[in-house]
């Protein structure tokens, strides 16, 4: 099953300045202005490598990496290890603590059923990441994956390590505290490796980067067996970790008029519906989090609560039962496709569909006219992610949003060709 090994990490040195000024969020959620602000804070921010700009951006990223290595701003650890990475944060007034480990994982094709995806990917994004890997020969950010640790052996090692003095600890602009330790003890490393040897890994975030790593490996000519390109950097988290938080990703309808009465008429066979005041939106959604409950907002001071009828459940388009039981799957097939006529190609190309994890932003987008309507949903559960992956299926795009995101640049991985 899963084959992991320690990483001889590439990391920022003291010459780069404070580590919190060198790291960045994942590349795909960084705006142009945010990128500029990160670089203004520290010229050695990893965003220059992870999200290069310009016509020759990928080669420029490679040159920048070489320059920083030559200056000693970046250096590779002399000793390999597995890194313990903790995020402490607050959501809705509740404190959370998420603990994972950063290591190298042997690349396996999805057909091998060792590393399992749960979400569809986009070709354009994969090409961008492949070009960056070719230009730099490096993983700057890790893929976020889940595992099971029924024995508790891994949890015990991680807990002991977090009692020690960390390599670094800082709190970011979202008030998330990030802490890093390194496990170098061979006995502990072997225990972790053996504990995962019969496990499957479930990709939580980073599907594009994983498929890119596969494509990068396939593109290498005469690569020696066991080369670093056979592995990819991952942050592994126990799927029973109480710090796992998944946010919902709400759907915004743009450039397509949405008539609430029309939706009610077309969906009455499958949904129980009622109009409620906007102030009841959050508790109404929370009450239906274990069912299939949605809120349609088209403006004004009220919304349409839509509760999917139990008797309307069915297998969607010959997909798996796990896929068919997802809130996003039911919303897409029953409402967006059947009632609004927004087909799969339209959704994939985001012609009339946009996404936001912020309920407040979704409401405001309708109020200010940036969106014609908002479908507000509950979060996908970790158990559902596992079920879909085990069924060999994939969720619609933007079905999950794991929070908080992993920082890019704390630990990096150089690939040898």
C-alpha positions in Angstrom: 0.0 0.0 0.0 1.3 3.5 0.8 5.1 3.8 0.8 6.5 6.9 2.6 10.0 8.0 3.4 11.7 10.9 5.2 12.5 14.0 3.3 15.9 15.8 3.0 14.1 19.1 3.1 14.9 22.3 1.4 14.2 25.2 3.8 14.7 28.9 4.3 17.8 29.9 6.4 18.2 32.8 8.8 19.6 34.8 5.8 16.0 35.0 4.4 14.6 36.7 7.5 11.7 35.8 9.6 10.0 32.5 8.4 6.5 34.0 8.6 7.5 36.6 6.0 8.9 33.9 3.7 5.9 31.6 3.4 2.7 32.1 1.5 -0.8 30.6 1.0 -1.5 28.1 -1.8 -0.9 29.6 -5.2 -4.5 29.2 -6.4 -6.0 31.5 -3.7 -3.4 34.4 -4.0 -4.6 37.5 -5.8 -2.2 39.8 -7.8 -2.4 42.4 -5.0 -1.7 39.8 -2.3 1.3 38.5 -4.3 2.7 42.1 -4.4 2.1 42.6 -0.7 4.0 39.3 0.2 7.0 40.3 -1.9 6.9 43.9 -0.5 7.2 42.4 3.0 10.2 40.1 2.1 11.9 39.9 -1.3 12.6 36.2 -0.5 9.0 35.2 -0.2 8.4 31.8 -1.7 5.5 33.2 -3.8 8.2 34.3 -6.3 8.9 30.6 -6.9 5.4 29.1 -6.4 3.5 31.8 -8.4 5.9 33.4 -10.9 4.6 35.9 -13.4 5.7 37.1 -16.9 6.2 35.6 -20.3 9.2 33.4 -19.2 8.0 32.9 -15.7 8.8 29.2 -15.3 12.5 29.6 -16.3 12.7 32.8 -14.2 11.5 30.8 -11.2 14.2 28.3 -11.9 16.8 31.1 -12.0 15.5 32.6 -8.8 15.7 29.3 -7.0 19.3 28.8 -8.2 20.2 32.3 -7.0 18.7 31.8 -3.6 20.5 28.5 -3.2 23.8 30.2 -4.2 23.2 33.0 -1.7 22.4 30.6 1.1 18.9 32.0 1.5 17.7 28.4 0.9 19.6 25.3 2.0 18.9 21.6 2.0 19.0 19.8 5.4 22.0 17.6 6.0 19.8 15.0 7.7 16.5 13.6 6.5 13.4 13.4 8.6 9.6 13.6 8.9 8.3 17.0 9.9 5.4 17.4 12.3 3.2 20.4 11.3 0.5 21.8 13.6 -2.1 24.5 12.9 -4.0 26.0 15.8 -7.0 28.2 14.9 -10.6 29.3 15.8 -13.7 28.8 13.8 -17.1 30.1 15.1 -15.8 30.7 18.6 -14.4 27.1 18.9 -10.6 26.4 19.1 -9.1 23.7 16.9 -5.7 22.0 16.7 -4.7 20.0 13.6 -1.6 17.9 13.5 0.0 16.4 10.4 3.3 15.1 9.2 5.3 16.2 6.1 7.1 13.4 4.2 7.7 12.0 0.8 5.2 9.5 -0.7 5.8 7.1 -3.5 3.8 8.1 -6.6 1.2 5.5 -7.6 -1.3 5.6 -10.4 -4.9 6.0 -9.2 -5.7 2.6 -10.7 -3.5 1.0 -8.1 -6.0 2.1 -5.4 -3.2 3.2 -3.0 -3.6 6.9 -3.3 -7.2 7.9 -4.0 -8.6 11.1 -5.4 -12.1 12.5 -4.7 -12.3 15.5 -7.0 -12.2 16.3 -10.7 -9.3 18.4 -12.1 -8.7 21.0 -14.8 -6.2 20.5 -17.6 -5.1 24.2 -17.6 -4.1 24.1 -14.0 -2.2 20.9 -14.4 -0.2 22.3 -17.3 0.8 25.3 -15.3 2.1 23.2 -12.4 3.9 20.9 -14.8 5.7 23.8 -16.4 6.7 25.0 -13.0 8.1 21.6 -12.0 10.1 21.4 -15.2 11.4 24.9 -14.7 12.5 24.5 -11.1 12.7 20.7 -10.4 11.1 21.3 -7.0 7.9 20.8 -4.9 7.3 24.1 -3.1 4.0 23.1 -1.6 2.8 19.8 -0.3 -0.3 17.8 -1.2 -2.7 17.4 1.7 -3.8 13.8 2.2 -5.7 11.8 4.9 -4.9 8.4 6.4 -6.3 6.1 9.1 -4.3 5.3 12.3 -6.4 2.7 14.2 -3.4 1.5 16.2 -2.6 5.0 17.5 1.1 4.4 17.0 1.6 7.5 14.8 -0.5 9.7 17.0 1.7 8.7 20.0 4.9 9.7 18.2 3.5 13.0 17.0 2.2 13.8 20.5 5.6 13.2 22.1 7.3 15.3 19.4 5.0 18.3 20.0 6.1 18.5 23.6 9.6 19.4 22.4 10.9 22.8 21.4 9.8 23.5 17.8 11.9 24.6 14.8 9.6 27.5 14.3 6.3 28.9 15.5 4.3 31.9 14.2 0.8 33.3 13.9 -0.4 34.5 10.5 -2.7 37.3 9.4 -5.8 34.9 9.7 -4.8 34.3 13.4 -3.7 30.7 12.6 -0.7 29.6 14.6 1.7 27.3 12.6 4.3 25.2 14.4 7.0 22.9 12.9 9.1 20.1 14.5 11.4 17.5 12.9 11.5 13.7 13.7 15.0 12.3 13.1 14.9 9.3 15.3 15.3 6.2 13.1 13.2 4.0 15.3 10.3 6.5 15.2 10.6 7.0 11.5 10.4 3.2 10.9 7.4 3.0 13.2 5.6 5.6 11.1 6.6 4.0 7.8 5.5 0.6 8.9 2.2 1.9 10.3 1.3 3.3 6.9 2.5 0.3 4.9 -0.9 -1.3 4.7 -2.9 2.0 4.4 -4.5 3.9 1.6 -4.1 7.7 1.4 -7.0 10.0 0.4 -6.1 13.2 -1.3 -7.9 16.1 0.5 -6.4 19.0 -1.3 -3.9 19.2 -4.1 -5.3 16.9 -6.8 -3.8 19.0 -9.6 -0.4 18.8 -8.0 -0.6 15.1 -7.6 -1.6 14.5 -11.2 1.2 16.9 -12.2 3.7 14.9 -10.3 2.6 11.7 -12.1 2.9 13.6 -15.5 6.3 14.9 -14.5 7.5 11.4 -13.6 6.1 10.0 -16.9 8.0 12.7 -18.8 11.4 11.8 -17.5 13.5 9.8 -19.9 15.6 6.9 -18.4 14.8 8.0 -14.8 16.6 5.6 -12.5 14.4 3.5 -10.2 14.0 5.1 -6.8 14.8 8.6 -8.1 13.3 11.5 -6.2 10.9 12.1 -9.0 9.2 8.8 -8.0 8.0 10.6 -4.9 6.0 13.7 -4.1 5.8 15.8 -0.9 2.7 15.3 1.2 1.3 16.5 4.5 -0.5 13.5 6.0 -3.3 14.0 8.5 -5.2 11.4 10.4 -8.8 11.5 9.2 -10.0 11.1 12.8 -8.1 14.2 13.8 -10.5 16.5 15.7 -8.9 19.5 14.1 -10.2 18.6 10.6 -12.5 21.4 9.4 -14.1 21.4 6.0 -15.9 24.5 4.9 -18.8 24.5 2.4 -18.3 26.0 -1.0 -21.4 28.0 -2.0 -22.5 28.3 -5.7 -23.1 31.7 -7.3 -25.1 31.9 -10.5 -23.9 34.7 -12.8 -25.1 36.0 -16.2 -28.2 33.9 -16.0 -31.5 35.2 -14.6 -32.9 33.1 -11.9 -36.7 33.2 -11.2 -37.5 31.9 -7.7 -41.0 31.0 -8.7 -39.7 29.0 -11.7 -37.3 27.1 -9.5 -40.2 26.3 -7.1 -42.3 25.0 -9.9 -39.6 22.9 -11.5 -38.3 21.4 -8.2 -41.6 20.8 -6.3 -41.5 17.1 -7.0 -38.1 16.6 -5.4 -38.0 19.3 -2.7 -40.0 20.6 0.2 -39.7 24.3 0.1 -40.6 27.3 2.2 -39.7 31.0 2.3 -38.0 32.2 5.5 -36.5 35.5 6.7 -32.8 36.1 5.9 -32.0 36.2 9.6 -33.0 32.5 9.8 -30.6 31.3 7.1 -27.7 30.1 9.2 -29.7 28.1 11.8 -32.0 26.7 9.0 -28.9 25.3 7.1 -27.4 24.0 10.3 -30.6 22.2 11.2 -30.4 20.4 7.8 -26.7 19.5 7.9 -27.3 15.8 8.1 -29.8 15.8 5.2 -29.8 17.6 1.9 -30.7 21.1 2.6 -30.1 24.2 0.5 -30.9 27.9 0.7 -31.6 29.8 -2.5 -31.1 33.6 -2.2 -32.1 35.9 -5.1 -32.2 39.2 -3.2 -34.3 41.0 -0.6 -34.9 40.0 3.0 -35.8 36.4 2.6 -34.6 33.1 1.0 -36.0 29.9 -0.2 -35.2 26.8 2.0 -35.0 23.7 -0.1 -35.1 20.3 1.6 -34.6 17.3 -0.7 -37.2 14.6 -0.3 -36.0 11.1 0.9 -38.2 9.4 -1.7 -36.5 11.4 -4.5 -33.0 9.9 -3.8 -31.6 8.0 -6.8 -28.4 7.1 -8.5 -27.1 10.0 -10.6 -25.9 9.3 -14.2 -24.7 5.8 -13.4 -22.4 7.2 -10.7 -21.8 5.6 -7.3 -24.2 5.6 -4.4 -21.6 7.7 -2.4 -21.5 10.3 -5.2 -25.3 10.4 -5.6 -25.7 11.1 -1.8 -23.6 14.3 -1.8 -25.2 17.6 -1.4 -23.3 19.1 -4.3 -24.1 16.2 -6.6 -27.9 16.5 -5.9 -27.7 20.3 -6.3 -25.8 20.1 -9.6 -28.0 17.4 -11.2 -31.4 18.2 -9.9 -31.4 22.0 -9.7 -28.5 23.5 -11.8 -28.8 21.0 -14.7 -32.5 20.1 -14.7 -34.1 23.3 -13.4 -31.7 25.9 -14.7 -30.3 24.2 -17.8 -26.6 24.7 -16.7 -25.0 21.6 -18.0 -21.7 19.9 -16.9 -19.6 21.6 -19.6 -21.0 25.0 -18.6 -20.1 24.3 -14.9 -16.6 23.0 -15.8 -15.9 26.2 -17.8 -17.5 28.4 -15.1 -19.7 30.1 -17.7 -22.6 30.7 -15.3 -21.1 29.3 -12.1 -18.8 30.8 -9.6 -17.7 29.7 -6.1 -17.2 31.2 -2.7 -16.6 29.7 0.8 -18.0 32.8 2.4 -21.7 32.9 3.1 -21.5 36.6 3.6 -19.8 37.1 0.3 -22.4 35.0 -1.4 -25.2 37.1 0.0 -23.4 40.4 -0.8 -22.7 39.3 -4.4 -26.4 39.0 -5.1 -27.2 42.2 -3.3 -24.7 44.2 -5.3 -25.6 42.6 -8.6 -22.4 40.6 -9.2 -24.4 37.4 -9.0 -28.0 36.7 -10.0 -28.5 34.1 -7.3 -26.7 32.1 -4.6 -27.2 28.5 -3.6 -25.9 28.1 0.0 -25.0 24.6 1.1 -23.6 22.6 4.0 -20.0 21.3 4.1 -19.1 17.9 2.7 -18.2 15.5 5.5 -14.8 13.7 5.7 -16.6 10.3 5.8 -18.3 11.2 2.5 -14.9 12.1 0.9 -13.6 8.7 1.9 -16.7 6.9 0.7 -16.6 8.6 -2.8 -12.8 7.8 -3.1 -13.3 4.2 -2.1 -16.1 3.9 -4.7 -13.6 4.9 -7.4 -15.6 8.1 -8.0 -14.8 11.8 -8.1 -16.9 14.7 -6.7 -17.8 17.8 -8.7 -15.1 20.5 -8.7 -15.1 22.7 -5.6 -16.8 20.2 -3.4 -14.5 20.6 -0.4 -12.5 23.4 1.2 -10.2 22.2 4.0 -9.4 25.0 6.4 -6.9 26.3 7.2 -4.8 25.9 4.1 -1.2 24.6 4.5 1.5 27.2 4.3 3.8 27.0 1.2 7.5 27.3 1.9 7.9 25.8 5.4 9.3 22.6 3.9 10.2 22.1 0.2 11.4 19.1 -1.8 14.1 19.2 -4.5 13.5 16.6 -7.3 16.5 14.9 -8.9 16.1 14.0 -12.5 
